[in-house]
């Protein structure tokens, strides 16, 4: 992809801004077990990382015969939010990186708006993004479809060619590429340090792969990611 000046950085939330994935996966596995579906955290990671609630619900219905209802979701959210308030931390280096960007930035996450804002509030990041927070609940199709990223770029008034997406999941990387944006894969979250996860992301050919959030600045300032690990 030809180099373009970066005018907008679009951040995923879970696993990119906040180190939430281990908590989320553990709560999901416990909720599924209570509903009669046995699934390991490894399998849940592969099947659901980066996907919207709608996508997750469809997979559970089609592959496991589990119909998720409002009671299931309410109970799972209650546990998840309690753990977020007690345990959730920002990704190391993210606050200083966002402060140093010097260009427009926003959040585009598969999570529900209330969960995104809770995550950013308890980690002290909300003021750096509000009101530019976009959720998969705002579009017809969640990741890996490009809808959410295209919605975010349109709302921010920046063409896809001038956007850089920061993602940690296969679904998110696929969505960013489908939107015609440059995509950098972040592997600094607790869930993303395994060789298997890195190899999965590399197969999707992101413009770069990195594990220290502070390295993001070079991709924005250099105006072109080089497609290599850093």
N, C-alpha and C positions, 0 to 999 in steps of 0.2 A: 504493500500500500504506500502511495506517495506520502512524503512528509507534509504535514499541515501544521500551522500554528494552532496550539491548543487554546481554546477559548472557554471550555467547560470541562470540569472533571466530575464524573458521575460515580459516586461511591455506592456499592452495595453496603448493607448495614451489618448483618450477622456474619461474623468471621472476618470482616474487613475493618469496620470501625469499632465493634465490640466483640469480645472473645466469648460469644454466647453459644456456639455450636455444641460443645460438650454438654452444657446444661440442657439445651433444647432436646438433643438426641436422647439423653437419659430420661427426661420427663416423658417424651413420646413413647419410648420403649415400655416404661412403667404403665402408661395409660393403655397401650395396646395389650399388654399382658392382662390387665384388669378386664379388658373387653374380650379376652379369649384368643388373642393373636400373639403367638410367640415369635419374637424377632430379636436378633442380636443387634447391639449397637452398631457393629460393622455393617450389617445389612441395611439398617435404617439410614446410615450415613450414605451408602451408595444409592439407595432408592430415592431419598427425599432431600438431600442437601441442595439448598438453593431454590427449591421449588415452592410454588404458592400453595396455600391451603386448599384451593380448588384442585390443583394437580395432585396433591397428596391424597385428597379424598377420593379422586377418581382411581388412583392406583390401588388404594385399600379396598375399594368396592370391587374393581375388576379382577384383581389378583388374589385377594384374601377373603372376599365375600363379606367385608365389614362395611356397613353403612354408618357413617359418622353423623351423629345428630347433635343438636344444640347442647344437650346435657353433657355429652362427651367432651365437646370443645370447651364449654364453660369450666368443667372440672379440671381439664388439662391446663387451661390458661391460668386458673387460680393458683395451681401449684407452681407453674412456670414463673408467673410474675412474683410470687413470694421468693422464689430462689433468685430471680434477677435482682430484686431489691437487696438481698443479703449477700450475693456472691458476684454479680456481674462487674467486670472491669473493662475499661477501654483497651484497645490494642495498643501496645507500647509504641510511643512515638507519634501516634495519630494526631493528637492535639497540636503539637508543634508543627507537624507537617501541614495540616489544614491552615494554620495561621500563617505559614510561609508561602502558600500557593500564589497569592496575589492575583488570582483570576476567579471567575465564577465557579461555584461548586454546589452540588446538591446530593441528595440521597434518593436512590431508586431501589426499593427492597421488595422481596416477595412477601414480607410480613404484613400484618394488618397495621393501619396507622397508629392505633393506640399502643401496640407493642413496640413499634419503631420509636415513638416518642418516649415511652417508658425507658427503653434501652439507652437512648441518648441523654435522658434526664439523669438517670442514676449514675452515669459515667461522666457527667459534666460536659457533654458535647452538644447539647441541644441548641444553645445560643449560636453555635457556629454554622448551623444549617437551617433553622427555622426562618421563614416558612417554606423553604424549598425542599419539601419532603414528599416523595411520591411512592405510592404503594401499588402492588399488583391488583388490589381491589378496585383501582381506578380504571383498569383496562379490561378488555374482553379476554385476552389470553395472557397467562403468566409466562415466566421464563420456562423453557428456552425460546419461546416466541419473542420477537423483538419489540412487541407492543409497548412495554413499560419504558424502555430506554428511549424509544421514539417519542412517547408522550412527554417524558422528562425534558428532552432536548427541545421539543416544540414549546413547552411551557416556559423554558428558560430563554427561548429565542435564539438558539444556536443550532446551526445545521449539523447533522451527524458527522460530516467530514472533520469537524473541528472539535469533536468530543473525544475524551479518553475515559474509558470505563475501567473501574478497579473492582475486580471480582475474585472470588475464592472458590467458586463451584463450577462444575462442568456445565450445568444449565445456564448459569450466568454468563460464562464465556461464550457459549453458543448464541445466547440472546444478543450480546454486544456485537458479535461478528455479523449476525443476521441483520442488525440495525445499521451496518456499514460504518461502525465506529472502531477506533483503535482500542484494543483491550489488553490490559496488563493483569497478569494473574498473581495474586498475593497468597503466599504460603506461610505467613507468619503466625497464623492462628493455631491454637492448641490442637485442633482437629486435622490440620493440613500438613503436618510435618512428616508423615510416612512417605516412603519412596513410592508406594503404589498411588497415592493421591497426586503426587507431583507428576508421575508418569502419565496419569490420566489427563491432567491439565495440559501437559506438553503435547499430547497427541492432538489436542484441539488447536494447536498452533497459535497461542496468544502472541501478541507483539513482544512481550517480555514476561519473565517469571522472576519474582523477587520475594524475599522473606523478611525484609526490614522496611517498615513503612516509610522511614525517612528517605529511602532510595527513590520513592515516587517522584520527588522533586526533579531528579535528573531526566526522567521520561517526559515530564511536562516542559522543562526548560530546554531540553535538547530538541524538542519538537518531533522526535522520531524515536520510538523504541526499536531495539535492534534484533528482537526475536530470540535472544539468548537468555540463559539463566544468569542471575546476578547474585 
